[in-house]
Every structure is written in C-alpha cells, then in structure tokens.
C-alpha cells in the first residue's frame, strides 16, 4: 500500500465516522460518568481534547455552536494534519452541520471528539458550554 492509499484510507475512515451518528461510541474519559452516560456539571464548563498548545493555536478547522440541557456551547478544533490526509472544506462543513443537528449536542460533540482523538485525527478541540443565568 502506497502513501496515497494510506492517506485515502484515513480520509475514508474519517468521513465514515463523521457521517455516522456521534452517539454510538462512548469512550471513557475524565469528562464522563459511566459509559453511555454523560455526567454534566451544574454550571459553565470547558472540556478539551488533544494539545491546544501545539503548532497553530488560533487556526481551527471546525467551529460549531449548539445547545443542550440548558447550556449554550461552542465546539472548536483542529484536525491532525498527519492523521487525516486532505479533508475538503465541504466535508468539514458537512461534519459541522451534522453535529449542529444533534438533539443531544454535548453528548454527540464529546463522543465525536473522543472518536477522532482515538483515531489520531484530532490535534486539539475545546467544548466550552455556558448555562445562561436566570433573570430574577
């Protein structure tokens, strides 16, 4: 298998993972309770994957806003150059759109980032969620 075949295989794996529902692969992490059960904090939180301090700090490949369980969330991240091969902007927009459409945004985003990290396809990602304060 040549280098081109390997890059194409990695890209195909990423595309298959991006097109499947993000709720099927709950991996253990300090951010979670038991498998398949997401344990959300009571107030604002930030979860991270990979190494945010690596190379291109302010250049993210994807950015998705979503809401879930009373939280407003912002997911941003960068794909690993060596792990993904070439992914088009259209493929990334499809990935963002799929996550944006999930009813359980936090769970879907967390599972997808765990999946991409396990595949070596994620350089870094940050999920920042805020719970708006009730006006009294």
N, CA and C atoms as an extended XYZ file, in Angstrom:
408
Properties=species:S:1:pos:R:3:atomname:S:1:resname:S:1:resid:I:1 pbc="F F F"
N         0.830       -1.172        0.000 N   UNK     1
C         0.000        0.000        0.000 CA  UNK     1
C         0.880        1.243        0.000 C   UNK     1
N         0.677        2.149       -0.929 N   UNK     2
C         1.487        3.350       -1.021 CA  UNK     2
C         1.017        4.419       -0.063 C   UNK     2
N         1.738        5.547       -0.031 N   UNK     3
C         1.385        6.642        0.859 CA  UNK     3
C         0.025        7.228        0.496 C   UNK     3
N        -0.257        7.317       -0.787 N   UNK     4
C        -1.534        7.860       -1.228 CA  UNK     4
C        -2.692        6.987       -0.752 C   UNK     4
N        -2.511        5.652       -0.826 N   UNK     5
C        -3.553        4.726       -0.377 CA  UNK     5
C        -3.808        4.876        1.122 C   UNK     5
N        -2.752        5.066        1.905 N   UNK     6
C        -2.897        5.230        3.348 CA  UNK     6
C        -3.646        6.513        3.659 C   UNK     6
N        -3.289        7.606        3.006 N   UNK     7
C        -3.982        8.876        3.233 CA  UNK     7
C        -5.441        8.766        2.818 C   UNK     7
N        -5.706        8.098        1.711 N   UNK     8
C        -7.084        7.920        1.256 CA  UNK     8
C        -7.867        7.062        2.246 C   UNK     8
N        -7.232        6.029        2.790 N   UNK     9
C        -7.893        5.170        3.782 CA  UNK     9
C        -8.234        5.955        5.035 C   UNK     9
N        -7.297        6.776        5.487 N   UNK    10
C        -7.554        7.589        6.685 CA  UNK    10
C        -8.688        8.566        6.435 C   UNK    10
N        -8.698        9.182        5.257 N   UNK    11
C        -9.745       10.130        4.922 CA  UNK    11
C       -11.093        9.426        4.881 C   UNK    11
N       -11.134        8.233        4.283 N   UNK    12
C       -12.370        7.477        4.202 CA  UNK    12
C       -12.872        7.108        5.598 C   UNK    12
N       -11.961        6.691        6.489 N   UNK    13
C       -12.354        6.382        7.865 CA  UNK    13
C       -12.965        7.595        8.546 C   UNK    13
N       -12.337        8.763        8.355 N   UNK    14
C       -12.846        9.984        8.971 CA  UNK    14
C       -14.226       10.324        8.421 C   UNK    14
N       -14.390       10.208        7.121 N   UNK    15
C       -15.680       10.526        6.518 CA  UNK    15
C       -16.768        9.577        7.001 C   UNK    15
N       -16.438        8.290        7.126 N   UNK    16
C       -17.422        7.338        7.622 CA  UNK    16
C       -17.791        7.681        9.063 C   UNK    16
N       -16.794        8.037        9.859 N   UNK    17
C       -17.059        8.387       11.259 CA  UNK    17
C       -17.875        9.670       11.339 C   UNK    17
N       -17.577       10.628       10.477 N   UNK    18
C       -18.281       11.904       10.506 CA  UNK    18
C       -19.722       11.759       10.048 C   UNK    18
N       -19.992       10.813        9.161 N   UNK    19
C       -21.352       10.676        8.654 CA  UNK    19
C       -22.220        9.799        9.544 C   UNK    19
N       -21.616        8.990       10.387 N   UNK    20
C       -22.388        8.148       11.310 CA  UNK    20
C       -22.816        8.992       12.502 C   UNK    20
N       -23.835        8.572       13.179 N   UNK    21
C       -24.260        9.311       14.357 CA  UNK    21
C       -23.178        9.278       15.415 C   UNK    21
N       -23.000       10.383       16.088 N   UNK    22
C       -21.914       10.514       17.047 CA  UNK    22
C       -22.241        9.875       18.393 C   UNK    22
N       -23.388        9.279       18.529 N   UNK    23
C       -23.795        8.732       19.824 CA  UNK    23
C       -23.474        7.253       19.994 C   UNK    23
N       -22.750        6.643       19.060 N   UNK    24
C       -22.556        5.199       19.128 CA  UNK    24
C       -21.240        4.755       19.745 C   UNK    24
N       -20.314        5.643       20.043 N   UNK    25
C       -19.010        5.216       20.538 CA  UNK    25
C       -18.614        5.990       21.792 C   UNK    25
N       -19.207        5.698       22.943 N   UNK    26
C       -18.837        6.406       24.156 CA  UNK    26
C       -17.518        5.859       24.723 C   UNK    26
N       -16.472        6.644       24.680 N   UNK    27
C       -15.184        6.234       25.218 CA  UNK    27
C       -15.011        6.809       26.615 C   UNK    27
N       -14.290        6.097       27.445 N   UNK    28
C       -14.063        6.560       28.814 CA  UNK    28
C       -13.192        7.812       28.800 C   UNK    28
N       -13.515        8.744       29.647 N   UNK    29
C       -12.768        9.986       29.762 CA  UNK    29
C       -13.073       10.596       31.124 C   UNK    29
N       -12.196       11.463       31.581 N   UNK    30
C       -12.419       12.121       32.870 CA  UNK    30
C       -13.656       13.002       32.824 C   UNK    30
N       -14.129       13.325       31.635 N   UNK    31
C       -15.270       14.211       31.481 CA  UNK    31
C       -16.598       13.474       31.590 C   UNK    31
N       -16.565       12.158       31.673 N   UNK    32
C       -17.785       11.373       31.612 CA  UNK    32
C       -17.997       10.550       32.863 C   UNK    32
N       -19.242       10.148       33.053 N   UNK    33
C       -19.581        9.196       34.101 CA  UNK    33
C       -19.368        7.802       33.538 C   UNK    33
N       -20.347        6.949       33.689 N   UNK    34
C       -20.268        5.589       33.165 CA  UNK    34
C       -20.429        5.603       31.653 C   UNK    34
N       -19.942        4.558       30.952 N   UNK    35
C       -20.130        4.511       29.504 CA  UNK    35
C       -21.596        4.707       29.136 C   UNK    35
N       -21.830        5.457       28.086 N   UNK    36
C       -23.157        5.785       27.564 CA  UNK    36
C       -23.905        6.780       28.436 C   UNK    36
N       -23.314        7.222       29.512 N   UNK    37
C       -23.986        8.175       30.381 CA  UNK    37
C       -23.091        9.394       30.547 C   UNK    37
N       -23.568       10.527       30.100 N   UNK    38
C       -22.817       11.761       30.193 CA  UNK    38
C       -23.183       12.468       31.487 C   UNK    38
N       -22.194       12.799       32.264 N   UNK    39
C       -22.403       13.456       33.532 CA  UNK    39
C       -22.096       14.943       33.353 C   UNK    39
N       -23.129       15.780       33.292 N   UNK    40
C       -22.933       17.206       33.055 CA  UNK    40
C       -22.787       17.971       34.358 C   UNK    40
N       -21.908       18.959       34.357 N   UNK    41
C       -21.777       19.827       35.529 CA  UNK    41
C       -23.047       20.671       35.709 C   UNK    41
N       -23.155       21.319       36.848 N   UNK    42
C       -24.307       22.176       37.134 CA  UNK    42
C       -24.165       23.561       36.502 C   UNK    42
N       -22.914       23.993       36.264 N   UNK    43
C       -22.697       25.338       35.733 CA  UNK    43
C       -21.718       25.286       34.552 C   UNK    43
N       -21.259       26.443       34.106 N   UNK    44
C       -20.371       26.556       32.945 CA  UNK    44
C       -19.193       25.576       33.045 C   UNK    44
N       -18.770       25.067       31.889 N   UNK    45
C       -17.628       24.153       31.868 CA  UNK    45
C       -16.905       24.225       30.530 C   UNK    45
N       -15.652       23.750       30.554 N   UNK    46
C       -14.834       23.651       29.345 CA  UNK    46
C       -14.196       22.270       29.353 C   UNK    46
N       -14.369       21.524       28.266 N   UNK    47
C       -13.724       20.230       28.085 CA  UNK    47
C       -12.750       20.343       26.925 C   UNK    47
N       -11.612       19.681       27.045 N   UNK    48
C       -10.599       19.764       25.993 CA  UNK    48
C       -10.134       18.374       25.574 C   UNK    48
N        -9.657       18.302       24.351 N   UNK    49
C        -9.071       17.088       23.789 CA  UNK    49
C        -7.781       17.492       23.098 C   UNK    49
N        -6.834       16.583       23.058 N   UNK    50
C        -5.581       16.843       22.355 CA  UNK    50
C        -4.729       17.895       23.046 C   UNK    50
N        -3.899       18.560       22.249 N   UNK    51
C        -2.957       19.541       22.773 CA  UNK    51
C        -3.203       20.906       22.147 C   UNK    51
N        -3.917       21.764       22.853 N   UNK    52
C        -4.275       23.103       22.360 CA  UNK    52
C        -3.034       23.963       22.131 C   UNK    52
N        -1.939       23.646       22.790 N   UNK    53
C        -0.723       24.454       22.671 CA  UNK    53
C         0.131       24.073       21.478 C   UNK    53
N        -0.286       23.064       20.744 N   UNK    54
C         0.516       22.626       19.609 CA  UNK    54
C         0.453       23.640       18.470 C   UNK    54
N         1.431       23.613       17.633 N   UNK    55
C         1.558       24.405       16.419 CA  UNK    55
C         0.649       25.593       16.217 C   UNK    55
N        -0.392       25.418       15.460 N   UNK    56
C        -1.256       26.519       15.040 CA  UNK    56
C        -2.375       26.752       16.048 C   UNK    56
N        -2.129       27.597       16.994 N   UNK    57
C        -3.012       27.790       18.135 CA  UNK    57
C        -4.359       28.409       17.786 C   UNK    57
N        -4.375       29.393       16.911 N   UNK    58
C        -5.625       30.098       16.650 CA  UNK    58
C        -6.293       29.679       15.352 C   UNK    58
N        -5.755       28.684       14.699 N   UNK    59
C        -6.301       28.264       13.415 CA  UNK    59
C        -7.105       26.985       13.584 C   UNK    59
N        -8.424       27.127       13.751 N   UNK    60
C        -9.230       25.928       13.882 CA  UNK    60
C        -9.764       25.506       12.515 C   UNK    60
N       -10.024       24.215       12.381 N   UNK    61
C       -10.604       23.663       11.157 CA  UNK    61
C       -12.123       23.642       11.235 C   UNK    61
N       -12.672       23.533       12.449 N   UNK    62
C       -14.119       23.495       12.588 CA  UNK    62
C       -14.566       24.279       13.801 C   UNK    62
N       -15.786       24.778       13.708 N   UNK    63
C       -16.401       25.549       14.780 CA  UNK    63
C       -17.904       25.328       14.708 C   UNK    63
N       -18.487       24.848       15.813 N   UNK    64
C       -19.909       24.514       15.829 CA  UNK    64
C       -20.535       25.061       17.108 C   UNK    64
N       -21.653       25.752       16.965 N   UNK    65
C       -22.432       26.193       18.115 CA  UNK    65
C       -23.629       25.270       18.255 C   UNK    65
N       -23.986       24.961       19.489 N   UNK    66
C       -25.146       24.115       19.731 CA  UNK    66
C       -25.662       24.336       21.141 C   UNK    66
N       -26.804       23.762       21.426 N   UNK    67
C       -27.355       23.873       22.777 CA  UNK    67
C       -27.888       22.515       23.214 C   UNK    67
N       -27.888       22.331       24.540 N   UNK    68
C       -28.300       21.047       25.105 CA  UNK    68
C       -28.450       21.222       26.615 C   UNK    68
N       -29.494       20.693       27.172 N   UNK    69
C       -29.715       20.663       28.622 CA  UNK    69
C       -29.555       22.036       29.277 C   UNK    69
N       -30.004       23.074       28.602 N   UNK    70
C       -29.917       24.424       29.149 CA  UNK    70
C       -28.578       25.108       28.941 C   UNK    70
N       -27.625       24.448       28.299 N   UNK    71
C       -26.311       25.027       28.023 CA  UNK    71
C       -26.255       25.541       26.586 C   UNK    71
N       -25.516       26.613       26.382 N   UNK    72
C       -25.134       27.082       25.049 CA  UNK    72
C       -23.664       26.750       24.889 C   UNK    72
N       -23.342       26.041       23.821 N   UNK    73
C       -21.983       25.505       23.680 CA  UNK    73
C       -21.309       25.923       22.385 C   UNK    73
N       -19.990       25.993       22.448 N   UNK    74
C       -19.144       26.311       21.309 CA  UNK    74
C       -18.060       25.239       21.231 C   UNK    74
N       -18.068       24.478       20.137 N   UNK    75
C       -17.062       23.455       19.904 CA  UNK    75
C       -16.132       23.940       18.808 C   UNK    75
N       -14.835       23.985       19.098 N   UNK    76
C       -13.833       24.391       18.115 CA  UNK    76
C       -12.702       23.375       18.145 C   UNK    76
N       -12.074       23.168       16.990 N   UNK    77
C       -10.965       22.229       16.973 CA  UNK    77
C       -10.184       22.238       15.681 C   UNK    77
N        -9.085       21.523       15.722 N   UNK    78
C        -8.197       21.399       14.563 CA  UNK    78
C        -7.908       19.930       14.345 C   UNK    78
N        -8.028       19.517       13.100 N   UNK    79
C        -7.719       18.147       12.729 CA  UNK    79
C        -6.218       17.973       12.616 C   UNK    79
N        -5.763       16.797       12.888 N   UNK    80
C        -4.346       16.475       12.798 CA  UNK    80
C        -3.944       16.344       11.334 C   UNK    80
N        -2.950       17.090       10.913 N   UNK    81
C        -2.507       17.071        9.516 CA  UNK    81
C        -2.016       15.680        9.119 C   UNK    81
N        -1.237       15.024        9.963 N   UNK    82
C        -0.704       13.713        9.647 CA  UNK    82
C        -1.740       12.611        9.718 C   UNK    82
N        -2.776       12.796       10.517 N   UNK    83
C        -3.749       11.742       10.722 CA  UNK    83
C        -4.908       11.742        9.749 C   UNK    83
N        -5.126       12.829        9.034 N   UNK    84
C        -6.314       12.934        8.219 CA  UNK    84
C        -6.080       12.924        6.720 C   UNK    84
N        -4.922       13.255        6.256 N   UNK    85
C        -4.782       13.451        4.822 CA  UNK    85
C        -5.477       14.758        4.478 C   UNK    85
N        -6.019       14.867        3.318 N   UNK    86
C        -6.672       16.093        2.881 CA  UNK    86
C        -8.184       15.973        3.036 C   UNK    86
N        -8.768       16.856        3.837 N   UNK    87
C       -10.208       16.893        4.027 CA  UNK    87
C       -10.684       18.229        3.483 C   UNK    87
N       -11.663       18.206        2.598 N   UNK    88
C       -12.126       19.433        1.954 CA  UNK    88
C       -12.960       20.286        2.908 C   UNK    88
N       -13.096       21.563        2.581 N   UNK    89
C       -13.923       22.468        3.374 CA  UNK    89
C       -15.379       22.011        3.360 C   UNK    89
N       -15.827       21.470        2.251 N   UNK    90
C       -17.197       20.975        2.163 CA  UNK    90
C       -17.414       19.801        3.125 C   UNK    90
N       -16.443       18.904        3.217 N   UNK    91
C       -16.544       17.770        4.141 CA  UNK    91
C       -16.573       18.246        5.589 C   UNK    91
N       -15.783       19.261        5.896 N   UNK    92
C       -15.785       19.814        7.255 CA  UNK    92
C       -17.120       20.486        7.535 C   UNK    92
N       -17.672       21.229        6.577 N   UNK    93
C       -18.977       21.883        6.763 CA  UNK    93
C       -20.080       20.840        6.970 C   UNK    93
N       -20.000       19.721        6.260 N   UNK    94
C       -20.974       18.642        6.455 CA  UNK    94
C       -20.867       18.079        7.867 C   UNK    94
N       -19.637       17.905        8.331 N   UNK    95
C       -19.365       17.425        9.693 CA  UNK    95
C       -19.971       18.399       10.715 C   UNK    95
N       -19.725       19.703       10.529 N   UNK    96
C       -20.270       20.723       11.436 CA  UNK    96
C       -21.800       20.709       11.424 C   UNK    96
N       -22.365       20.606       10.242 N   UNK    97
C       -23.818       20.595       10.100 CA  UNK    97
C       -24.444       19.390       10.797 C   UNK    97
N       -23.795       18.233       10.672 N   UNK    98
C       -24.309       17.034       11.330 CA  UNK    98
C       -24.306       17.201       12.844 C   UNK    98
N       -23.215       17.723       13.399 N   UNK    99
C       -23.159       17.934       14.854 CA  UNK    99
C       -24.194       18.963       15.291 C   UNK    99
N       -24.321       20.030       14.536 N   UNK   100
C       -25.270       21.098       14.863 CA  UNK   100
C       -26.692       20.546       14.932 C   UNK   100
N       -26.993       19.534       14.133 N   UNK   101
C       -28.330       18.975       14.077 CA  UNK   101
C       -28.644       17.941       15.152 C   UNK   101
N       -27.689       17.601       15.978 N   UNK   102
C       -27.917       16.592       17.019 CA  UNK   102
C       -28.760       17.165       18.159 C   UNK   102
N       -29.771       16.419       18.592 N   UNK   103
C       -30.604       16.867       19.710 CA  UNK   103
C       -29.801       16.899       21.015 C   UNK   103
N       -28.920       15.941       21.192 N   UNK   104
C       -28.064       15.896       22.387 CA  UNK   104
C       -26.676       16.371       21.974 C   UNK   104
N       -26.545       17.664       21.768 N   UNK   105
C       -25.338       18.246       21.205 CA  UNK   105
C       -24.086       17.928       22.021 C   UNK   105
N       -24.148       18.088       23.334 N   UNK   106
C       -22.962       17.882       24.174 CA  UNK   106
C       -22.469       16.446       24.069 C   UNK   106
N       -23.370       15.508       24.160 N   UNK   107
C       -23.001       14.101       24.060 CA  UNK   107
C       -22.441       13.777       22.671 C   UNK   107
N       -23.100       14.258       21.634 N   UNK   108
C       -22.653       13.999       20.262 CA  UNK   108
C       -21.272       14.603       20.017 C   UNK   108
N       -21.076       15.843       20.443 N   UNK   109
C       -19.792       16.507       20.248 CA  UNK   109
C       -18.686       15.805       21.037 C   UNK   109
N       -18.967       15.437       22.272 N   UNK   110
C       -17.977       14.759       23.110 CA  UNK   110
C       -17.584       13.408       22.532 C   UNK   110
N       -18.573       12.639       22.123 N   UNK   111
C       -18.283       11.334       21.543 CA  UNK   111
C       -17.498       11.460       20.250 C   UNK   111
N       -17.851       12.433       19.416 N   UNK   112
C       -17.140       12.617       18.153 CA  UNK   112
C       -15.686       13.035       18.407 C   UNK   112
N       -15.438       13.903       19.370 N   UNK   113
C       -14.063       14.327       19.663 CA  UNK   113
C       -13.259       13.157       20.231 C   UNK   113
N       -13.879       12.346       21.097 N   UNK   114
C       -13.199       11.151       21.617 CA  UNK   114
C       -12.847       10.203       20.479 C   UNK   114
N       -13.775       10.035       19.557 N   UNK   115
C       -13.565        9.149       18.417 CA  UNK   115
C       -12.418        9.652       17.531 C   UNK   115
N       -12.440       10.932       17.191 N   UNK   116
C       -11.384       11.498       16.345 CA  UNK   116
C       -10.023       11.442       17.047 C   UNK   116
N       -10.025       11.695       18.359 N   UNK   117
C        -8.772       11.628       19.117 CA  UNK   117
C        -8.229       10.196       19.128 C   UNK   117
N        -9.096        9.219       19.323 N   UNK   118
C        -8.670        7.817       19.334 CA  UNK   118
C        -8.109        7.390       17.980 C   UNK   118
N        -8.608        7.984       16.904 N   UNK   119
C        -8.127        7.674       15.552 CA  UNK   119
C        -6.840        8.425       15.210 C   UNK   119
N        -6.401        9.330       16.085 N   UNK   120
C        -5.228       10.142       15.801 CA  UNK   120
C        -5.526       11.229       14.789 C   UNK   120
N        -6.797       11.571       14.626 N   UNK   121
C        -7.213       12.535       13.619 CA  UNK   121
C        -7.458       13.927       14.189 C   UNK   121
N        -7.250       14.109       15.492 N   UNK   122
C        -7.558       15.371       16.142 CA  UNK   122
C        -6.307       15.951       16.784 C   UNK   122
N        -5.957       17.185       16.401 N   UNK   123
C        -4.833       17.861       17.031 CA  UNK   123
C        -5.280       18.446       18.368 C   UNK   123
N        -6.407       19.170       18.347 N   UNK   124
C        -6.982       19.715       19.577 CA  UNK   124
C        -8.451       20.046       19.349 C   UNK   124
N        -9.199       20.113       20.446 N   UNK   125
C       -10.590       20.561       20.412 CA  UNK   125
C       -10.967       21.079       21.796 C   UNK   125
N       -11.872       22.037       21.800 N   UNK   126
C       -12.376       22.612       23.041 CA  UNK   126
C       -13.890       22.742       22.938 C   UNK   126
N       -14.585       22.229       23.928 N   UNK   127
C       -16.029       22.399       24.031 CA  UNK   127
C       -16.276       23.294       25.236 C   UNK   127
N       -16.743       24.501       24.966 N   UNK   128
C       -16.998       25.466       26.029 CA  UNK   128
C       -18.504       25.672       26.119 C   UNK   128
N       -19.073       25.370       27.291 N   UNK   129
C       -20.515       25.463       27.479 CA  UNK   129
C       -20.842       26.396       28.638 C   UNK   129
N       -21.821       27.238       28.407 N   UNK   130
C       -22.271       28.179       29.433 CA  UNK   130
C       -23.761       27.978       29.675 C   UNK   130
N       -24.131       28.058       30.933 N   UNK   131
C       -25.542       27.988       31.299 CA  UNK   131
C       -25.993       29.406       31.613 C   UNK   131
N       -26.842       29.971       30.756 N   UNK   132
C       -27.289       31.358       30.991 CA  UNK   132
C       -27.943       31.488       32.362 C   UNK   132
N       -27.658       32.594       33.004 N   UNK   133
C       -28.230       32.867       34.328 CA  UNK   133
C       -29.665       33.307       34.176 C   UNK   133
N       -30.512       32.833       35.070 N   UNK   134
C       -31.919       33.251       35.073 CA  UNK   134
C       -32.023       34.647       35.626 C   UNK   134
N       -32.793       35.464       34.933 N   UNK   135
C       -33.033       36.824       35.446 CA  UNK   135
C       -34.067       36.752       36.553 C   UNK   135
N       -33.777       37.452       37.641 N   UNK   136
C       -34.700       37.420       38.777 CA  UNK   136
C       -35.539       38.665       38.823 C   UNK   136
